[in-house]
Amino acid sequence: MQIKDVLLAPGNGAFFYDDQAAIRSGAIQDGFIYVGEPITPGFTSLRLPASSLSVGLVLADDIIVWGDMMGVQYSGAGGRDPLFETVQISELTSRVLVPRLLDVDASGYLNACAKVFEPFEQKRLPLAIEYGVSQALLRAAAHLHRTTMAEIVCSEFDLPLPTRRVPIYCQSGDAREINLDKMILKGADVLPHGLINSRQKFGVGGRTFMEFVKWVAARTRELGRPGYHPVLHFDVYGWIGQEIGLEPQLIADFICKVADTVPDFTLNIESPSDFGSTQAQIENYAKIVSILDNRGSSARIVVDERCNTLEDIRHFAEAEAAHLVQIKTPDVGSIADTARAVLLCKENKVGAYVGGSCTETDLSAQASVHVSVATQADMMLAKPGMGVDEAFSIVGNEQNRLLATLNRRWAQSENVG
């Protein structure tokens, strides 16, 4: 089951790479761009079109299966890999990965990943490479076994075939009001993200943010169909800590205050603060989680920054330093590690959210769906892009097709039995 050839094709991500440090420092938004000098290495301007690199594996029957490499929107921030550079990644892939791929048995997924992703020059390969190549290897295994990618994951990790759909979370980008209406009308399970990434959006003492939360809840009641009751999820990009202070008690107090304004909803607060390092993040997030739990708050803490790789996720989960972990797929690396991360969260009774980035592609989003459903994650991101419609259809339709296929498998097995 060898790979005959490897193709590389440059492409576009579905959104933009942004210099988070410069935006946090007060960069002014002018239309769609941010004005100011870049801070994060690699950025020539504060907002750059996202690039990607497709890797195609030519199989023995001349079928070509693909996976896509890319970085995340806020590359180089919060301990993440630096800005994705297509030329550099292409050169490294050609020099190091292609010989390994041509020498691997593509029929055994986890074994193939282990061999292809061995360290190079005593360092781990760029996570974007792992992410794209692991998608292609997953599609190769699915093709060779005449099955779905989800079934390959179930087989490799000894999981039962799933029957439950995974809730879908939509993100709004800066078009918060219009995109919220789209989410409500389409019945998103979790919404709206909100992109609270600046002092202007958070407000003095968080007042602007609190008003936005109340408006989202009211709009959901106004436009939602009878019985519609989504989870409210807001990504504040560390602004609670930045505005109110880096004291866990003060942060927890503020979050409880926000939750009290929408008592009928479950409230997810993502990235309430950035404490500067992974260890500090773990220690302080664990304190915030403990305070909220002791108060019986409906608010849940979601970790993103400083929780990138599988090892990071393990440390956060074991320390109970979040109610929900965003498994940010391009930052985790191999999509096999995304599956491991979900299972690790479940073992530690922590919620598993298979996320990612608006900068991804249709192919990476579809592969993420299969891993999310196979491992029965608690929720998954509608991606790529920031337009809601496209991402919701790509992820939602892929999940529906997958579940229809798996239901047929169940029916066939029952008939045989």
N, C-alpha and C positions, 0 to 999 in steps of 0.2 A: 504494500500500500504506500509506495513512495511518491513523492512530489517530483514532477518532471521539470518544472520551471517555476520561476517566481517573477511576477510582474510588479512594477511600481508605477503609480499614477498620482501626480499631485492633484489636490482638490481644495475645496472650500469647506470650512466649518459653517455652521448655520447662524453664527452671530459674530461677535468681536472679542478680541483680547483687550482687557482693560488694566491699566496701571492702578491697582487698588491703593497703594501707598500714596500716590499723588492725589487721588480722589479724596481719600481720608484727610489729607492735609489741606483741603479746601479748594481744590480745582473747580473752576467755574464751568457750568454746563452751558454751551452755546448751541442751541438746536440739538443735533444728535451727537456732537463731539464735545470733548472736554478740553478746555484751554489751560495751558500751563506747561511747565517743564517736567519731563519724565523723571521718576525717581527709581523705579525698579529696573535693574540691569536688563538690557535687551530691547527695551521699549524705545522707539524713536519718536513716538507721539503717545498721548495718553490712551488713545483708542485705535486699535489696529484690526483690520479685517482678519478673522480667524482663518487659518490655513489648515489643511489636513493632508495626509498621505495615505493612499490606498495601497494595500498589499494584496496581490492576487496569487493564489496557489494553483498551478496547473496540475491537475490530477491525471492519473493513468488513462482515464477515458476522455481526456481533453476537456473535461468540465473545469471551469475556473471558479473558485470560491474566493470571496473577498472579505477583508476586514479593514477598518479605518483607524489610523493614528491621528491624534491631535492633543493639544493641551486644553486646560480649562480656562474659563473667562479671566479669572484672577491668577494667572500663572506667576510664579515667583513670589507669591505671598503666602504667609502662614506655613512655611516649611515645605512648600511645593516645589516641584521641578521647575527649572527656568522656562522662559518663553519658548514655545515650539518653533523651531527653525527647520523648514522643509528640506533645504539643501543638506544641512548637517545630518538630519535624521535619515535622509535617503542614502547618503554616503555610508553611514554606519550600518544601516540595514543591508546594503549591498555587500559590504566588506565582511561583516560578522554573521548576520542572520541568514543570508541566502545559502552559504555552504552548509550551515546547520540544518536548514529546512530541507535541502536536497538529500540529506542523509538520515532523515527521521521517518519512522513509521507513523503515518497520519491517522491510522485507524484507532490508536489508543490515545485518547485525548490528554489525560493528565500526564502520562509518560512522555508524550511529545512535548508538552509545555515544559516539563522539568528539564528535558535535554536541550531544547532550543534556548531557554532562558537562563542557562548557566552564566555565572559572572564572567565579565570580560575585563581583562586587566585588573582583576581582583575587585571589581566594582559591579554593582547591579546595573543592568542595562537601563536606559531611559524608560520611564514608566509608559510613555506614549507608545513606544515600540512594543512593549509587552502587551499593551491593551489591544492594539490593532492586529498583531500577529495572532494573539490568542483567539480573537474573533474568527479569523480566517481558519485557524486549526479546528475550532468548534464546528464551523460550517463544513469543513472537510470531513470530520468524523461523522457528522449527521448525514452527509451525502453518501459516504462509503457504507454506512449501516442502514441506509434507506429509512431514516427516521428524522425526528425533529431535534433541534439543538437542545430543547428542554429535556427530551428523553435521554440524550447523551449525558447531560448533567445528572439526571436522576440515576442513571446506570453507574456512572463513575463514583458518585457519592452515596450509593446504596439508599436512595430515597424512593418512596412510593410515588406513583404517578399522581400529580396534583389534580384537584377538582375545583378548587376555590380560586376566584379571580382576585387579583391584587389591586387594592385601591390606587387610584391615579391622582397624583398631585400636580397641579398646574402652576406655572410661575408667570408673573405679569410683565416683567420688565418695567420700564418707565411709564408705559401707557396703562397705568394702574386702573383707572376708572373704566375705560372701555374694555380692557381685557378681563376685569372682574365680571362685568356683565356677560361676556362670552362664556366664562367659566360656569357661572350660575345657570345660564340657559342650556349649556351642554351637560350640566349635572356632574361637574368634577367632584370627586370624593374629598379632596383636600385643596384648599386655596387660601390666599392668592399669591404668596411669597412677598410681594410688595416692594422689593428692592430698596429697603431702608438703609441706604449706603452713604448718607451724608448728613451733616448737622441740619441742613435745611429740611430734610425729610423727617428727621427725628424730632427736631424742635427743642427749645429750651426746656430742660427738665423732662423731656419726652412728651410734652403736651401735644405736639403735632401728630406724633405716632399714636397716642391714645385716641385722639379724635378719629384718626384713620381706622383704627380697629373697630370702634363703635359704628362708623359708617359702613364698613364691610359687613358687620353683623346685620345692620338694618337693611342694607341692600339685598342681602341674601334672603331675608324674610320677605322683602317686597317682591323680588323677581322669581324666587325659587318655587318649584312646583310643590303641591301639598306633600308634607312628609320629608321634604329635602332638608338635610341637616349635616352639612359638611363640617369637617375639622378645619379650624382656622389656623393657618400656619404662616408665621411672619419671620423673615430673615432680616435681622437688624445689624448684621455685619459688625458686631462688637460695640455698637453705639450706646447701649445701656451703660456698660462699664466706662466708656469714653466720656459720657456726659455726666453720669451720676457718681462715678468713682469705682475703684477696683476692690470694693469690699463686698464679699459674698452676701452678707446680711442685707445691705442696701439694695443690691441687685435683686435678691429674692423678694424683698419688700415691694420693689417697683413692679416686678412680674405679677405678684399677687394682686396689686392694685389694678393692673391691666386686666387680669382674669376676672376681677370683680365687676368690670364694666360689661362683660359679655358672659354672664353666669350660665346661660343655657348652652354654651359651646365648649368643646374641648379646644384648648389653646396651646399651640406649639410655638415656642420661641427658639429660633435657631441663632446660634452664635451670639449670645447675649453680651459676651465680652471676650477680648483677646488678652490673656495674661502674659503673653510674651514668649512662652516656651511650652513644649508639650507637657513637661512635668508640672509646671505651674497651672496649666489649663486643667489637667486631671485633678489636682488637689482642690482647686477652687470650684470647679464644676461639681465635684462630688459634694462639696459643702452646700452649694446652691440646691442641688437635687435633694439632699437630706432635709434642708429647711422646708422646701416645698412639700415634700412627702409628709413631714411631721405636722404641717398645717392642713393637710388634706386638700391641697390646692388642685384644681383641674388643669393647671398649667403644666406643660412638659418641656423639658430642656432638650434641645437638639444640638448635637455637636457637629461642627464642620471643620473650621480652621484648626490646625494643629493635630488633626486626626485624619491622616492621609493613608498610610499603608496598612496592610493587614496587621502588622505588629502594633501600630498605634491603636487600631480598633480593639485589639486584644486588651491592651492596657486600660483603655477607657471603659470597656465592658466589665472587666474584672474588678475595677475600682468603683463601679456603679456611678460613673461620672457623667451620665446622661440617661435620659429616659428613652431617647431615640438617637441612633447613630446614623448620620448620613454616610453611606458607603459611596464615596465620590469616584465613580468607576475609572476615569482616566488617571486619577491620583493613586488608586489602589494598584494599578498595573494590570497584570494578567486577569482576564475576566473569570478565570478559575479561582482567583483570590477573592473576587466579589462573592462567588458562591460560598467559599470558606468563611468569609466575613459574616454573611447572613447566618450561617449555621453557628458560628461562634457567638453572635449576639443572642440567638435563641437559647444556647446552652447557659448563658448568663442572665437570661430573662430580661434582656434589653431589647427594645424595639429596633428593627432593621429596616432602614429606608434606603433602597437602591436608587441613588441619585445620579449625579453626573453634572453635565454642564450644557448650557445653551449653545456652546461652540461645537457640539458633536454633530454627527451626521445621521441620516436615516438608517444606515447599516449598523452603526454602533448602538443606536436606540433599539433596533429590533433584536439584536443579540442580548441586550440588557433585559428586555422583556422575558426572553426564554429563561435566563438565569433567575430573574425575580419570581416567575411563576413556578419554576422547578423547585426552588428553595422555599417558596411560600413566604416571601418577604412581607413586611407589614404595610409597606406602600412603595410606589415607584414613581419616578419623575416622568412627566410628559416632556419629551425632548425630541429633537433639538430645537433651537431657536427661541424667540421670545414672543411669537405671535399667537400662541394658544392653539389656534385652529389646526395648524399643521402638526404640531407636536402631539396634540390630543388625538388626532386621527391616526398618526403613525403608531403610537404606542397602544392606543385603544384597539385599533383594528388588528394589529399583530396579536394582541392578547386574545381577542375574540376568535381569530382564525386558529390560534394555537389550542384554545380550549375546545373548539369544535373538533379539531383533529384528535385530541386526547380523549374526548368523549366517545369518539368512534372506536378508539383503541379499547376503551373499557367495554363497550358493547360487544366488540369482537371477542375479547377474552371471556366474557360471560357466556357467549354462545358456544365457544369451544368447551368451556367448563360444563 
